């Protein structure tokens, strides 16, 4: 039996019919492991030792009554826990980065999933650029003139924040769009991060494949189809999940990525593929596992816990 700390967003916000964290936690619980809930703000580093103020957690598949929390206890991480599931949702901001620094002080004595140093070193839109030839034409910059030049060269493009998530801030600019300068100014007023610009992939209307990999091995895929007239297919903004088969190109991408994900200790990863192009590698809090299983696919949660238990053994 393992004590499992689930670092996540507030438990009352969980959608039990779609949430991947809920599925991962239920699988752990079904195997006899004991769950504890905490948020990243509940971590505390004192004299080089990491402590957490956590609450015993029980999950159940009962809508409107899906959890029970016990009294909070302050516990020394290395003495009490075998595993931490780092599952809080982005934004990938300095608070998120700080949580990875704190958890890095106990990993791998306490197995943190995913490896916190590698989560920090693999920002999801930047990490994809490490694999040459897999992405559509892409540029990352905060320079309005550089972005304008890319826009002129590629015509129809998509602009999005570097550390955004769940489709937030994603915009399409057609070849004759005159709003780029204003958009860059608007983003700059919010934060100082660069922007990502990619050549628009028309196949997005057919869907954006979310492929789940567990320890570098393919678990399966779902297709996320955007609402009619939209380009964002994220489930959080109205995309529709459908079953889908992997193409030869999808498998080629996974074969290239898999060994590097495994080497980095990125045990649970979701990649996004549109029209045969890799667009993102999601390592913070990947989703889609419930939909995958519902469509008759692999149980990615069971796959992950098989890997975790083997590593803890």
N, C-alpha and C positions, 0 to 999 in steps of 0.2 A: 504494500500500500504506500502510495506517495502522497505527501501534502503538496497540493498544486495551487500556487497563487495565480489568480486570473486578474491581470492588470487590464482594466477595461473601463468603458464609459459606464455611467450609472445603470445598475441592473434593471431599474424600472423602465428604462427606455427600450429594452430589448423587444424586437419583433420575433416571437418564437417560431413563426412560420417561415422566416427568411434568414435569420441571423446566423452567420457561420460560427461566431464565438459561442453562442448557445449550443450549437451542435457539437463543437469540440469539447465543451465543458460537460455536456450530457454523456458523451462517450467516455470521458475520464471517470465520471461518477459511476457509470455502469460497470466499469472494471474494478471498482472498489477503491478508487482514489478519493481523497478528501479535498474538497474545493474551498478556497478562501478568496474573498473579493477585496480588492483595493484599487484605488486610482493612483496615477503617477504622483499626485500631490501628497500621498500618504507614505512615500519613501523618505527615509532620513539617514544621512551618513554622519556618524559620530565616531571620532577617533579611528577613522579608517574602517569602521564596521558598518554594514548596511542593515538597517532595521526597517520594518514596515508595520504600520498600524492597519491590521486586516481583520475582516469579519468572516466567520464560518459561513459558507454559502451552500444551499441546496437548491438545485434547479429541478423543475418538473414540467412536462409538456401539458400545461393547463392554462389556457388563455385567460388572462386577468388574474391568475394566481400562480405565476410561474416561478416564484422564488421565495426562499426564506433566508433571512440574514440573522446571524447570532450577534452576540456582544463583541465589540472591537477589542482586540488584544494587540499589544506591541511585542513583536517577535523579531529575533535575530535571524536574518535570512538563511545564513549557511547552517544554522543549527536546526532549523525547523522545516525548510522546504527542499523538495527534490527538483521541482520544476516551476518555472514561471512562464505563463503564456502572456506575452506582451501583445495585447489586442486592442489597445485604445485606438480610436479612429484618428486619422490626420485632422487638421493640418500638421504637416511636418515642419513645425516651428522650433524656436529655441527651447521651449518647454519639452517638446518631444525629444530633441537632441540631448537635453540635460538628463532625461530619464534613461537614455541609453548609456550615458556616462556612469550613472549611479548603478545600473544593473550590470555593467561591465565589471564592477568591483567584485561580483560574486560568481560570474560565469567563467568557466564551466563547472565549478564546484556545485552550483545550482544551475541546472540546464535551462537557459533562457531561450525561448523559441519565439522569434528568430534571434540568432546571435546578435546582441545589441550593437557591437562594434560594426558588424557588417550591415545592419540596418542603417546605421549612421553613414556608412561609406557607400551606400547604394541608393541614393535618392532616386525615386522611381522613374522619372523622366530622363535624368542624367545617366543612370545605370544602363539604360537601353542603348546609349550611344557607344558603349564599349564593344558592341558586336557589329562590326562593320559589314555593310551589305544587307542587313536585315530590316532596317528602317526605311520609311519613305524619306525623300529629301527633307532635312531637318536642320534648323539653326537655333542656337540658344544665345541670346544677347539682350542687354538692356539698352543698346544704342539704337535710337529711332532710325538713323540713316542706314545702319546695317540691316535692320529689319525691312526697311522700305526697299532696299536693293534686292533682298531675297524675294520680296513680294513681286517686284517687277520681273524678276527672272522666272518665277514659278507660277505667277498668275493667281489662280484659285488656291487659297491657303487657309489653314486653321491656326488661330492664335490662342494660347492658353498660359496661365500662370505656371511657373516652374514647379512650385510645391503645392499646387491645388489638388483637390481630390473630389471624387464623386461627380465629376463633370462641371464643377463650379468654375465659372469664368471662361468657359470654352466658347470661342466665337469663330465664325467663318467669314472670311473676307474674299469676295469675288475679285477678279482681275481688275475691274474698274472701280473698286471701292475706294473712297477718299477718306475713310475714317481712321486709318491706321495711326496717324500722329495723335489724334485725340484719345484713342484707346491706350496708347503707350503712356500718355500723360495721366490718364485715369488710374492705370495700374500702378504707376510710379507714386501717385498720391497715397496709395494704400500701403505699399511696402517697397523695399529697394531691391527685391529679387529680380533677376533677369526674366525674360519671357521665352517661351518656346513657340517657334513657328514651324509648321510642317506643311508640305504640299498636300492639298486636299485629296482624299481617296474617295472617289465616287462610290466604291463598293460599300461604304459605311451604311448606305440605305438598306443593304441586305443583312447588315448586322455586324457586331463587334464580338469576336469570339473571346471568351474568358476561359483560358486553359489553366487548370490547377496542376501544379507539380509538387510532389512530396519527396523530399530528399533527392531532388533532381529527376525523379521518375514521373511520367505523365499519369495523373489520376483520371483525367477526362476533361470534357469541355462543355460549355453551354454557349448558346448564341444569344446576344442581347441586341434586340432590334429596336431602333429609335422610333418614337411616335412619328406618324406621317408629317412630313414637312420639317422635321428636326434632324440635327446631326448628332445630338448627344444620346447615347444608348445606355448610359449608366442606369441601373435599376433604381437608384436613389432619385433620379429625375424623370421617371416615367418609362424607362426602357422595358421591353417585354422579353422575358426569358423563354427560350425555345431549345429543344434538343438539337444537337448538331454532331456530325461526324468530323473527325480530323482529316485534313487533306495531307497529301505528301509534303507540301510546303510547311504546313503546321508541324508535322513530325520532324522535318529538317531543322526548323527553328528550335524545337525542344531538344533535339539531339545536340545542338551547338550549345544551348544554355545549360543543360542539365549538369554536366560535370563541374562547371563553375559555381552553380548554385550549391551543389553538394560540398565543394571545397570550402566555400565561405560559411557553411553552417546555416544556410537559408533553407530551413526544412519545409516551410509552407509558403508557397509563392503562387501568385496569380499573374499570368501574362496576358496582355491584350493584343490580339492580332486582327487586323482589318485588311481584307483583300490580299492576304499573303504577306503583309508587312507587320513587323513588330512595332507597336507604338508605346507600350509601357511595360515595366516589370514591377509588379506590386509586391512589396516585402513587408509593409507595416502591418496592415490588417486586412489581408485578402478575403474577398467574399465569393459566393457562388457555390459553396459546397452543398447547401441544402437543395438548391435547384438541380445540381448534378445528380444527386442521389434520387431525387423525386422523378427524374426522367429515366430512371432505370440504369444510371451509370454507377461508377465506383463509389464506395463509401470513403471519401477522402479523410474523414475524421478517424475512422478505424485504421486507415493506412498510416496516418500521422502518429497515432498512439502506439502502433506496432513499432515504429521507428524510435519514438521517445523511450518506450520501455526497454528496447534493446540497448539503447545508449545508456540508460540508467543502470541496467543490469551489469 
